[in-house]
Amino acid sequence: MEEKKVVLITGGTRGIGSEIAKKFAKEGCNLVLNYVSDSTDVEKIKSEFDEYGIDVLVLKADVSVFEDCENLVKEAIAKFGKIDILVNNAGITKDTLIAMMKEDAFDKVIDVNLKGTFNVTKNVVPYMMKKRSGNIINISSVVGIVGNAGQSNYAASKAGIIGFTKSLAKELAPRNIRVNAVAPGFIDTDMTSVLSDKVKENINLQIPLKRMGKAQEVANVVSFLAGNESSYITGQVINVDGGMVM
Ligand SMILES: NC(=O)c1ccc[n+]([C@@H]2O[C@H](COP(=O)([O-])OP(=O)(O)OC[C@H]3O[C@@H](n4cnc5c(N)ncnc54)[C@H](O)[C@@H]3O)[C@@H](O)[C@H]2O)c1
């Protein structure tokens, strides 16, 4: 029997991260799911994967803290001995216009979204290099490509992720490690549930497919990028946005 792949997903216990986890679980991968909130019910989350016959490690770590990420990766390696696929999914927003944006709102979003992606990747890559194989998928956003009023901090973090992705793709290709980004448009999760119905209606009008996306639709593309079907793709940004940005 083929050895199970191990997938580490940051912010993997809800929203898009949780759907990515379920997709890999269906494919028979073992999972390391990272969370940050103390209110997370770890046992309940583990039990959601009972039906798949896989091992699931659910670990607390704040991705913006380097030491947390060192420990996260060490624990994952202690349990599974390897990480085949890393999905840098954890992310936050602190939206407001630049005139009102406090320094802390800028720093926090960069620290979690961009620095967090570095912190986890930096700790995972040595193990992938040693194995001469691996797959990294970073969750960016279409906002990182086209910008959005009121999201200068978020857009900067997500554009940064794209530069990071392309640079690492070039660095790590000789080691047989592929690095790609997925740029979702408007996806129906907790992150977008704060938007009013009016705002959502307006957004839908600007989307050629005339609806918000589902977290599963992002997960499908992450799974494609992590698998052999995409073996000649690296350094790319794939939009999952109903045609919003083209
Ligand atoms: N929902 C959308 O429309 C949309 C669009 C484009 C990109 N994205 C990106 O997709 C990713 C997932 O977002 P979502 O919509 O599922 O939102 P969400 O708020 O439901 O999930 C975000 C996850 O990140 C985790 N997280 C936040 N801060 C963290 C930290 N410091 N350390 C560890 N984990 C942390 C949260 O606990 C949560 O599990 C994010 O990177 C987001 O920017 C979402």
The ligand as an SDF file (V2000), in Angstrom:
LIG
                    3D

 44 48  0  0  0  0  0  0  0  0999 V2000
  -13.2920   34.3340    2.1190 N   0  0  0  0  0  0  0  0  0  0  0  0
  -12.8400   35.0100    1.0810 C   0  0  0  0  0  0  0  0  0  0  0  0
  -13.5930   35.6460    0.3360 O   0  0  0  0  0  0  0  0  0  0  0  0
  -11.3650   35.0140    0.7590 C   0  0  0  0  0  0  0  0  0  0  0  0
  -10.9740   35.6290   -0.4280 C   0  0  0  0  0  0  0  0  0  0  0  0
   -9.6330   35.6400   -0.7740 C   0  0  0  0  0  0  0  0  0  0  0  0
   -8.7000   35.0540    0.0690 C   0  0  0  0  0  0  0  0  0  0  0  0
   -9.1190   34.4840    1.2300 N   0  0  0  0  0  0  0  0  0  0  0  0
   -8.0670   33.9050    2.0860 C   0  0  0  0  0  0  0  0  0  0  0  0
   -8.3740   32.5630    2.3760 O   0  0  0  0  0  0  0  0  0  0  0  0
   -7.7910   32.2130    3.6360 C   0  0  0  0  0  0  0  0  0  0  0  0
   -8.8640   31.5630    4.5140 C   0  0  0  0  0  0  0  0  0  0  0  0
   -9.8630   32.5160    4.7730 O   0  0  0  0  0  0  0  0  0  0  0  0
  -11.3690   32.1660    5.1700 P   0  0  0  0  0  0  0  0  0  0  0  0
  -12.2560   32.8870    4.2470 O   0  0  0  0  0  0  0  0  0  0  0  0
  -11.5180   30.7030    5.3410 O   0  0  0  0  0  0  0  0  0  0  0  0
  -11.4640   32.9470    6.5520 O   0  0  0  0  0  0  0  0  0  0  0  0
  -11.7010   32.4640    8.0310 P   0  0  0  0  0  0  0  0  0  0  0  0
  -11.6220   33.6930    8.8500 O   0  0  0  0  0  0  0  0  0  0  0  0
  -12.8910   31.5750    8.1200 O   0  0  0  0  0  0  0  0  0  0  0  0
  -10.4130   31.5450    8.3080 O   0  0  0  0  0  0  0  0  0  0  0  0
   -9.1520   32.0620    8.5680 C   0  0  0  0  0  0  0  0  0  0  0  0
   -8.3750   31.0340    9.3530 C   0  0  0  0  0  0  0  0  0  0  0  0
   -7.0910   31.5690    9.6970 O   0  0  0  0  0  0  0  0  0  0  0  0
   -6.8610   31.3430   11.0760 C   0  0  0  0  0  0  0  0  0  0  0  0
   -5.9540   32.3350   11.6330 N   0  0  0  0  0  0  0  0  0  0  0  0
   -6.1370   33.6730   11.7400 C   0  0  0  0  0  0  0  0  0  0  0  0
   -5.0870   34.2220   12.3560 N   0  0  0  0  0  0  0  0  0  0  0  0
   -4.2110   33.2150   12.6460 C   0  0  0  0  0  0  0  0  0  0  0  0
   -2.9400   33.1540   13.2880 C   0  0  0  0  0  0  0  0  0  0  0  0
   -2.3470   34.2460   13.7570 N   0  0  0  0  0  0  0  0  0  0  0  0
   -2.3390   31.9440   13.4180 N   0  0  0  0  0  0  0  0  0  0  0  0
   -2.9370   30.8130   12.9560 C   0  0  0  0  0  0  0  0  0  0  0  0
   -4.1410   30.8180   12.3460 N   0  0  0  0  0  0  0  0  0  0  0  0
   -4.7680   32.0090   12.1930 C   0  0  0  0  0  0  0  0  0  0  0  0
   -8.2550   31.4400   11.6900 C   0  0  0  0  0  0  0  0  0  0  0  0
   -8.2650   30.8700   12.9820 O   0  0  0  0  0  0  0  0  0  0  0  0
   -9.0730   30.6790   10.6600 C   0  0  0  0  0  0  0  0  0  0  0  0
   -8.9840   29.2950   10.8760 O   0  0  0  0  0  0  0  0  0  0  0  0
   -7.2070   33.5070    4.2090 C   0  0  0  0  0  0  0  0  0  0  0  0
   -5.8300   33.5680    3.9530 O   0  0  0  0  0  0  0  0  0  0  0  0
   -7.9510   34.5740    3.4400 C   0  0  0  0  0  0  0  0  0  0  0  0
   -7.2140   35.7750    3.3750 O   0  0  0  0  0  0  0  0  0  0  0  0
  -10.4310   34.4430    1.6000 C   0  0  0  0  0  0  0  0  0  0  0  0
  1  2  1  0
  2  3  2  0
  2  4  1  0
  4  5  1  0
  4 44  2  0
  5  6  2  0
  6  7  1  0
  7  8  2  0
  8  9  1  0
  8 44  1  0
  9 10  1  0
  9 42  1  0
 10 11  1  0
 11 12  1  0
 11 40  1  0
 12 13  1  0
 13 14  1  0
 14 15  2  0
 14 16  1  0
 14 17  1  0
 17 18  1  0
 18 19  2  0
 18 20  1  0
 18 21  1  0
 21 22  1  0
 22 23  1  0
 23 24  1  0
 23 38  1  0
 24 25  1  0
 25 26  1  0
 25 36  1  0
 26 27  1  0
 26 35  1  0
 27 28  2  0
 28 29  1  0
 29 30  1  0
 29 35  2  0
 30 31  1  0
 30 32  2  0
 32 33  1  0
 33 34  2  0
 34 35  1  0
 36 37  1  0
 36 38  1  0
 38 39  1  0
 40 41  1  0
 40 42  1  0
 42 43  1  0
M  CHG  2   8   1  16  -1
M  END
$$$$
